[in-house]
Amino acid sequence: MVRLRLDLAYDGTDFSGWARQPGRRTVQGEVEQALGRILRLGGPAQLTVAGRTDAGVHARGQVSHVDVPEEATAGLDGNRGPLSVDERLAALVRRLGGVLPPDVRVHRVSVAPEGFDARFSALFRRYAYRVSDAVGGVDPLRRREVVWHNRPLDDGALNAAAARLIGDHDFAAFCKKREGATTIRELQRLDWVREPDGTLVATVVADAFCHSMVRALVGSLLAAGDGRRPVEWPGEVLTRAVRDSGVHVAPAHGLCLEEVGYPPDADLAARAEATRRVRTPAGSAAGDAALENE
């Protein structure tokens, strides 16, 4: 068997999220079917992903891996004679481009280094959330990726509120609790920048995210940014560590997975092993045995 790393992007609008679901159109389902067909696996491939995005959430920098028989890639030689591994994988990318629907693209396939696990080897996930407070609404050409907020937003208030959330905390107040999964996370970065066209972009980086965490954080910050709540309020909600009815989860279509970061190749296996350990209340372990993402 050989482990392949796939770097991919998708418009989440018409998908029921990443994860395969019976009777629903999902990113995982589309890519697995395409790989199974092209590599003649006798059925869908079995992908492992870095971040299981929710329905409507987009990705530019998603990463997954798949284990396939080494001889499966030999069929990519076609009539051109034996190809090198790199040539075969380039051919696979081209074939995927011809089979996959236009709202999902695999832009690179490579042989994964020893010890690589798309999910457990990751050091961080970086998301962006895009909001417009423009009078009259969002540019219609960006309506699928930018959320319209029908109140003026104060950049300074957004960042002042965000600063109170950074660090290693129990984010239970901003997560959908799942059995056997901890809500302790290390939020490494959370800040807002207004782009030249007026769009506000939140950059959110953490070792991992629990389910609905980014959108709940954004929802609380928007309330502080438009003056409905004081800038201290999101931090106070965090400290209470229980769901607050005042926190409204922001719409999915403003969220995009931009990047997944990994350590040097020599550290991949150790990182994966550490991440599989259940995080302690003190946050001393590097990961969680049941990581959930946006």
N, C-alpha and C positions, 0 to 999 in steps of 0.2 A: 504494500500500500504506500501511496505517496500523499502527503498533506499539501493541499494547494491553498494559498491565501488569495482571496478575492477582494478587491477594492471597488466599491460600487456607490452609485448615487440613485436617488429616486424622488419623484414628486409623489408625496403621500396622499394627495387629494382623493384619488379613487381606490385606495387600498384600505382594507380593514386592519391596518397595522402591518408590522413585519411578520409576526408569528403565524404559521400555518393553522388554518381553521377550516373545518369541514363546511363546504357550501359557501365559503367566502373567498373573495379575491384578496390575496396577500402577497407581499413582496417575496417572502420565503417560498411560497408555493410556486410563483412564476419562475424564480431562478432555479429552484430544484428540478422542476419539470424540464426546463431548457437544458440544464446540465445532463440530466438523465438521458434525454433524447440525443444530444450531440455526442456524448461519450458512450452511448449504447450500454447503459448500465442495467438495463432490464427493469427500470423503475426510477422514480425520483431520487436524486442525491439527498444526502443528509447534511444540512448546513448547520454550523454553529456560528452565532453572530456576537459581535461586541456589544451591541445595544439594541434591545427589542423595542423599537419605536412603536408608539400607539397609533391608532387610526388617525389619519390626517396629518401626521408629523412627517416632515421631509428629511432627507439626508444627502449631504454632499461627500462626506468622508466615512461612510459606513465600511466596516471590515468584517469579513466572515472567513471561515475555513471549511474545507471539505476533504475527507479522506476517500481516495479512489484507487482502484487497482492500477499499478504502474502501467500495465499494458493498455489501459483505457485510452491513454493519450496517443498511442501509436496509430490509431485510426485517423488521427488528424493529419498524417503524412500525405494522404490523398495520392495523386498520381505523380507527385514531384520527387519521389524517392525519400529515403530516410532524412528526417529533419532533426535539428538540434532541439534540446528541451525548450530553449527560449523561443525558437521558431514555432514549435508546437503550441506553446502557450499563447503566442501572438495570434496564431490561427484560431485558437479557442475564443479569444476575445472578439475576433472578427465574426466567427460563427454565432456567438451569443448576440452580437449586434444585429444580426439578421433574423434571429428567432424571437428575442425578447420584445415586448411591447415598448413603445417609445417613452413611457413614463418610468422605466427602470433601465439603467445602463451599468454594465460591468466594464470599467475602464482599465483594469489591470488584473492579470492573474500571474502569480509567481509561486515557485516552490517555497513553502514555508520553512524557516530555519528550524533546527532541532529545538524541541521544547516549546514551540509557538502554539498558543491557544488564543484564538481571537477574543474570547471573552475573559478568561482568567489571567492572561498575561498583560492585559491593559493596565497602564499606569493612570490614565485619565481619559475622560470623555469631555469634549468641548462642544457646547451647544450655543446657538445664537437664537435670540427671540427678537422679532422685528415688529415694531408698532409705529403707526402714523397717527398723529393728532391733528393732521391737516384739516382746515375748515372745509367741509363738504365731502370728505372721504378720501379713500386710498386711490392712487393711480390704478385704473382698472386693469392695466397690463400686469400689475403686481398683486392683484387681489387674492391670489392663491398662496402668497407667502408673507404678506404683511397684514396685520390686524389693525383695523381702524378703532381708535379710542376717541369717543365723542366728547372729550374734555381736554383742555390744554394741560400739558404735562411739563413739570418743572424738572429740568435735568439735574439740578443741584439736590433737590429733594429726593429724587430717585436714587442717586448715588449715596446720599447720607443714610437713607434707609437700608440700602444694600450692604453698606459697610458693617452693619450690625449683625449680619448673617454669616459672614465669612469665618471659617475655622472648622474645627472638629466638634460636631454637635449631634444631639439626637434630634432629627428632623421629623419626629412623629407628627408634629402639627401641620406638616406640609406633605405628608405621604399617605397613601392608602395602605394601611397595615395589612400585611399578608402573613399567614401562619408560618412560623419557623424562620421568618426573615427579620433581621434587625433593621432599624431605621437610623442607625448611626452612620454618618457620612462625613467626609472631609471636603468641605466646600472651599476650593482653592482660589477661586476668582469669581466675582460677581460685580460687574460694573456696566454703566450705560454710556453710550456715545451717540451724539446726534450727527448723522451724516449730512453732507452738503445739500441733499434733496429734502432734508427735514425728517427723514425716517430715524427713529430711535432704535438702536440695536443694543440689546443686553447680551454680554458675553458671560457664559456660565460654565465653569470648569470644576469638576470634582473627580475623585477617584472612581466613583460610581454614583448612580442616582436610584432612589427608590421610585416606585410607580407614582406618576403624576407630580413628582417633586418640583421640577423646573417650572411647570405651568402654575402650580400653586404659589411658588415663590414670586413669580412674575405678577400674578394676580394681587398678592398682598402689596407689592411695590407700586403697582399702578394706583392703588388706593391712596398711598402716601404721596405719589407723584402728582396727583391731581387735587390734593388738598382735602380729600374726604376723611383721611386719617392722618395723625401726626407721624413724623418720620420715625419716631420711636416704636410705633405700633408693631411692625413686622418682627422686630427683635423681642418685643414682649410676648408675642404669640409663640415665637420659637422657644422661649424660656419655659412657657407653660407646658410644652410638649404634648398637647392634646389638640385635636382638630377644632378649629374655630369656625363657626358658621359665617363669620364675616370675611373669611378668605374665599374668594371666588377663583376657581381654576380658569386660567386664561385659555382662549381658544387654541386648538391644536395646530391650526395651519400657520401660525406665526413662528413655530418652532422648527429648527433644523439642526441635525447632528452634523457638525462641521469637521470634526477631527477626532480620531482615537489615537492616543499616544502609547508607545511601547518602549521598554528598556532596550539596551544593546542586546544583540543576539545571545551573548554568553549568559545573560541574566534572565532570559525568558522563562525557562523551566522553574527557576527558584521563585520568580514572581507569581507564576501560576499556582505553585504549591502554597505559597503564602496566602494568596487571595482565596483559596478554597477553605481556609480555616475560618471558623465563625468569629466575627469581630467581638471582642470583649467590651463590657460597658465603658472601660477606660479608653477604648479605641486603640489598643496597642497592637492588635493584629492588622494585617494589611488588607483584609478583605472580608467577604461575606459568602457563606456557602449557598445563599439563595438570592443573588443579586437580581434586582429588577431595574429596568431602565424606562425612560419615557416612552 
